[in-house]
Amino acid sequence: MNHIYIQYFKTGIGEMILGAFEGQLCLLDYRYRQMRQAMDDRIKKGLNAEFLEHEDEIITQARIQLEEYLSGKRTRFDLPLLMVGTGFQKAVWNALVEVPYGKTATYLDLAKSLGNEKAVRAVAAANGANALAIAVPCHRIVGSHGELTGYSGGLAVKQRLLQLEHKAGNLYDNQNIVIFV
């Protein structure tokens, strides 16, 4: 049986689960998110593998880069990513990576970037199925009028991440949280 090595990692924005498969990061997500089991089952099935709690070099690098991001020292992740999903989901996730640090886009913007502005709901569903939170920055996607919309880590965390990027400061130093878009 193949293994996806996983580790749990507590951060200032919640406990994360990190997973690596054959030298690529396939999971960087909130441990206690809604639909955790469905997400994990999709990844296991897609990779024909089971989770095994074990240290891995990619996980170590992901942990370091996540800490750097949360402290305002990193704007982009430099890790080999393994996106496990349908072709459409992967296209959406690749489009998410192109949303610049400190900027936001709407679901409609993403749909248009994929050449199908009528696919807004499908784009939103793919965004919600992202298993590589922060590294594939789904938190940068907002509603059509700039409002905060669902996020696997919760809206308060989404707001904090956007504030971090907007101010290019240290997440741990920002106690006053304000909504901006």
C-alpha positions as a LaTeX table, in Angstrom:
\begin{tabular}{lrrr}
\hline
Residue & $x$ (\AA) & $y$ (\AA) & $z$ (\AA) \\
\hline
Met1 & 0.00 & 0.00 & 0.00 \\
Asn2 & 1.21 & 3.50 & $-0.85$ \\
His3 & 1.41 & 6.07 & 1.92 \\
Ile4 & 0.64 & 9.74 & 2.22 \\
Tyr5 & 2.82 & 10.94 & 5.07 \\
Ile6 & 0.96 & 13.36 & 7.31 \\
Gln7 & 1.76 & 15.57 & 10.27 \\
Tyr8 & $-0.35$ & 17.91 & 12.37 \\
Phe9 & 0.93 & 21.41 & 12.97 \\
Lys10 & $-0.48$ & 24.05 & 15.33 \\
Thr11 & $-0.34$ & 27.63 & 14.05 \\
Gly12 & $-1.72$ & 30.99 & 15.09 \\
Ile13 & $-4.63$ & 30.43 & 12.69 \\
Gly14 & $-5.52$ & 26.92 & 13.79 \\
Glu15 & $-4.22$ & 23.39 & 13.62 \\
Met16 & $-3.19$ & 22.28 & 10.15 \\
Ile17 & $-2.75$ & 18.86 & 8.57 \\
Leu18 & 0.14 & 18.59 & 6.15 \\
Gly19 & 0.55 & 15.67 & 3.77 \\
Ala20 & 3.24 & 14.55 & 1.34 \\
Phe21 & 3.18 & 11.89 & $-1.34$ \\
Glu22 & 6.26 & 10.88 & $-3.33$ \\
Gly23 & 8.12 & 14.13 & $-2.71$ \\
Gln24 & 5.18 & 16.49 & $-3.30$ \\
Leu25 & 2.90 & 18.35 & $-0.93$ \\
Cys26 & $-0.66$ & 17.11 & $-1.44$ \\
Leu27 & $-2.29$ & 18.43 & 1.71 \\
Leu28 & $-1.99$ & 21.67 & 3.66 \\
Asp29 & $-5.37$ & 22.24 & 5.20 \\
Tyr30 & $-7.23$ & 23.00 & 8.38 \\
Arg31 & $-7.45$ & 19.90 & 10.53 \\
Tyr32 & $-10.93$ & 20.64 & 11.82 \\
Arg33 & $-12.60$ & 22.02 & 8.71 \\
Gln34 & $-16.02$ & 20.97 & 7.59 \\
Met35 & $-15.92$ & 18.06 & 5.16 \\
Arg36 & $-12.49$ & 16.95 & 6.46 \\
Gln37 & $-13.35$ & 13.27 & 5.95 \\
Ala38 & $-14.62$ & 13.79 & 2.38 \\
Met39 & $-11.48$ & 15.77 & 1.51 \\
Asp40 & $-9.19$ & 13.10 & 2.97 \\
Asp41 & $-11.11$ & 10.29 & 1.25 \\
Arg42 & $-10.81$ & 12.07 & $-2.13$ \\
Ile43 & $-7.04$ & 12.43 & $-1.74$ \\
Lys44 & $-6.56$ & 8.84 & $-0.56$ \\
Lys45 & $-8.64$ & 7.48 & $-3.43$ \\
Gly46 & $-6.97$ & 9.73 & $-6.01$ \\
Leu47 & $-3.51$ & 8.61 & $-4.93$ \\
Asn48 & $-4.49$ & 5.03 & $-4.06$ \\
Ala49 & $-2.81$ & 5.50 & $-0.71$ \\
Glu50 & $-3.47$ & 5.64 & 3.03 \\
Phe51 & $-2.42$ & 8.22 & 5.60 \\
Leu52 & 0.54 & 7.43 & 7.81 \\
Glu53 & 1.65 & 9.87 & 10.48 \\
His54 & 5.34 & 10.21 & 9.71 \\
Glu55 & 7.88 & 12.98 & 9.22 \\
Asp56 & 8.88 & 13.89 & 5.66 \\
Glu57 & 11.24 & 16.47 & 4.16 \\
Ile58 & 8.45 & 18.11 & 2.14 \\
Ile59 & 6.34 & 18.42 & 5.27 \\
Thr60 & 9.29 & 19.98 & 7.10 \\
Gln61 & 9.74 & 22.50 & 4.28 \\
Ala62 & 6.00 & 23.23 & 4.21 \\
Arg63 & 6.01 & 23.89 & 7.94 \\
Ile64 & 8.95 & 26.31 & 7.59 \\
Gln65 & 7.36 & 28.13 & 4.64 \\
Leu66 & 3.99 & 28.34 & 6.41 \\
Glu67 & 5.67 & 29.92 & 9.45 \\
Glu68 & 7.50 & 32.36 & 7.16 \\
Tyr69 & 4.22 & 33.27 & 5.45 \\
Leu70 & 2.41 & 33.80 & 8.75 \\
Ser71 & 5.23 & 36.01 & 10.03 \\
Gly72 & 5.10 & 38.18 & 6.89 \\
Lys73 & 8.43 & 36.95 & 5.49 \\
Arg74 & 7.08 & 34.93 & 2.55 \\
Thr75 & 4.65 & 35.91 & $-0.19$ \\
Arg76 & 4.70 & 32.72 & $-2.27$ \\
Phe77 & 5.24 & 29.07 & $-1.48$ \\
Asp78 & 8.08 & 27.30 & $-3.22$ \\
Leu79 & 7.15 & 23.65 & $-2.88$ \\
Pro80 & 6.34 & 20.89 & $-5.33$ \\
Leu81 & 2.55 & 20.68 & $-5.17$ \\
Leu82 & 0.41 & 17.68 & $-6.05$ \\
Met83 & $-3.16$ & 18.74 & $-6.73$ \\
Val84 & $-5.56$ & 15.83 & $-6.43$ \\
Gly85 & $-8.86$ & 16.47 & $-8.17$ \\
Thr86 & $-10.64$ & 16.67 & $-11.50$ \\
Gly87 & $-9.19$ & 18.49 & $-14.48$ \\
Phe88 & $-11.55$ & 21.42 & $-13.86$ \\
Gln89 & $-10.62$ & 21.63 & $-10.17$ \\
Lys90 & $-6.93$ & 21.65 & $-11.06$ \\
Ala91 & $-7.52$ & 24.45 & $-13.58$ \\
Val92 & $-9.24$ & 26.51 & $-10.87$ \\
Trp93 & $-6.47$ & 25.80 & $-8.36$ \\
Asn94 & $-3.80$ & 26.77 & $-10.88$ \\
Ala95 & $-5.71$ & 30.02 & $-11.49$ \\
Leu96 & $-5.75$ & 30.66 & $-7.72$ \\
Val97 & $-1.96$ & 30.50 & $-7.62$ \\
Glu98 & $-1.91$ & 33.38 & $-10.10$ \\
Val99 & $-3.87$ & 35.74 & $-7.82$ \\
Pro100 & $-1.09$ & 38.02 & $-6.51$ \\
Tyr101 & $-0.16$ & 38.32 & $-2.85$ \\
Gly102 & $-2.06$ & 41.20 & $-1.26$ \\
Lys103 & $-4.77$ & 41.20 & $-3.95$ \\
Thr104 & $-8.20$ & 39.65 & $-4.16$ \\
Ala105 & $-10.29$ & 38.36 & $-7.03$ \\
Thr106 & $-13.91$ & 37.27 & $-7.33$ \\
Tyr107 & $-15.33$ & 33.93 & $-8.35$ \\
Leu108 & $-16.43$ & 35.63 & $-11.56$ \\
Asp109 & $-12.86$ & 36.82 & $-12.19$ \\
Leu110 & $-11.67$ & 33.22 & $-11.86$ \\
Ala111 & $-14.41$ & 31.91 & $-14.12$ \\
Lys112 & $-13.50$ & 34.50 & $-16.76$ \\
Ser113 & $-9.81$ & 33.61 & $-16.48$ \\
Leu114 & $-10.83$ & 30.03 & $-17.33$ \\
Gly115 & $-12.81$ & 31.22 & $-20.35$ \\
Asn116 & $-16.28$ & 30.48 & $-18.97$ \\
Glu117 & $-17.92$ & 33.28 & $-17.03$ \\
Lys118 & $-21.02$ & 31.11 & $-16.52$ \\
Ala119 & $-19.01$ & 28.65 & $-14.41$ \\
Val120 & $-19.07$ & 30.82 & $-11.27$ \\
Arg121 & $-20.76$ & 28.19 & $-9.10$ \\
Ala122 & $-18.46$ & 25.43 & $-10.33$ \\
Val123 & $-15.46$ & 27.67 & $-9.65$ \\
Ala124 & $-16.75$ & 28.32 & $-6.12$ \\
Ala125 & $-17.18$ & 24.58 & $-5.52$ \\
Ala126 & $-13.66$ & 23.86 & $-6.78$ \\
Asn127 & $-12.31$ & 26.66 & $-4.62$ \\
Gly128 & $-13.94$ & 25.04 & $-1.59$ \\
Ala129 & $-12.41$ & 21.67 & $-2.46$ \\
Asn130 & $-8.85$ & 23.04 & $-2.38$ \\
Ala131 & $-6.71$ & 20.80 & $-0.14$ \\
Leu132 & $-3.68$ & 23.11 & $-0.26$ \\
Ala133 & $-5.01$ & 26.12 & 1.66 \\
Ile134 & $-2.70$ & 29.14 & 1.75 \\
Ala135 & $-0.15$ & 27.56 & $-0.65$ \\
Val136 & $-2.95$ & 27.62 & $-3.23$ \\
Pro137 & $-4.45$ & 30.88 & $-1.95$ \\
Cys138 & $-8.20$ & 30.32 & $-2.00$ \\
His139 & $-8.48$ & 32.89 & 0.81 \\
Arg140 & $-7.89$ & 35.62 & $-1.80$ \\
Ile141 & $-11.26$ & 34.96 & $-3.44$ \\
Val142 & $-14.13$ & 37.21 & $-2.38$ \\
Gly143 & $-17.78$ & 37.66 & $-3.34$ \\
Ser144 & $-18.91$ & 39.75 & $-6.30$ \\
His145 & $-19.18$ & 42.91 & $-4.19$ \\
Gly146 & $-15.95$ & 42.35 & $-2.28$ \\
Glu147 & $-17.61$ & 40.63 & 0.67 \\
Leu148 & $-15.91$ & 37.80 & 2.50 \\
Thr149 & $-17.38$ & 34.44 & 1.59 \\
Gly150 & $-16.85$ & 30.92 & 2.93 \\
Tyr151 & $-13.42$ & 29.67 & 3.86 \\
Ser152 & $-12.28$ & 26.31 & 5.21 \\
Gly153 & $-10.52$ & 27.96 & 8.15 \\
Gly154 & $-13.50$ & 30.21 & 8.89 \\
Leu155 & $-14.21$ & 33.81 & 7.91 \\
Ala156 & $-12.22$ & 35.25 & 10.83 \\
Val157 & $-9.11$ & 33.42 & 9.61 \\
Lys158 & $-9.73$ & 34.51 & 6.02 \\
Gln159 & $-10.00$ & 38.09 & 7.23 \\
Arg160 & $-6.72$ & 37.77 & 9.16 \\
Leu161 & $-4.91$ & 36.31 & 6.15 \\
Leu162 & $-6.13$ & 39.10 & 3.89 \\
Gln163 & $-5.12$ & 41.66 & 6.50 \\
Leu164 & $-1.68$ & 40.08 & 6.77 \\
Glu165 & $-1.17$ & 40.29 & 3.03 \\
His166 & $-2.64$ & 43.77 & 2.72 \\
Lys167 & $-0.36$ & 45.17 & 5.40 \\
Ala168 & 2.54 & 42.84 & 4.53 \\
Gly169 & 3.11 & 42.56 & 8.24 \\
Asn170 & 3.29 & 39.81 & 10.81 \\
Leu171 & 0.04 & 37.93 & 11.44 \\
Tyr172 & 1.02 & 37.44 & 15.06 \\
Asp173 & 1.43 & 41.20 & 15.61 \\
Asn174 & $-1.97$ & 42.14 & 14.14 \\
Gln175 & $-4.49$ & 42.12 & 16.97 \\
Asn176 & $-6.97$ & 44.55 & 15.42 \\
Ile177 & $-8.78$ & 42.76 & 12.63 \\
Val178 & $-10.66$ & 44.82 & 10.09 \\
Ile179 & $-12.35$ & 43.79 & 6.88 \\
Phe180 & $-10.85$ & 45.18 & 3.71 \\
Val181 & $-11.12$ & 44.26 & 0.08 \\
\hline
\end{tabular}
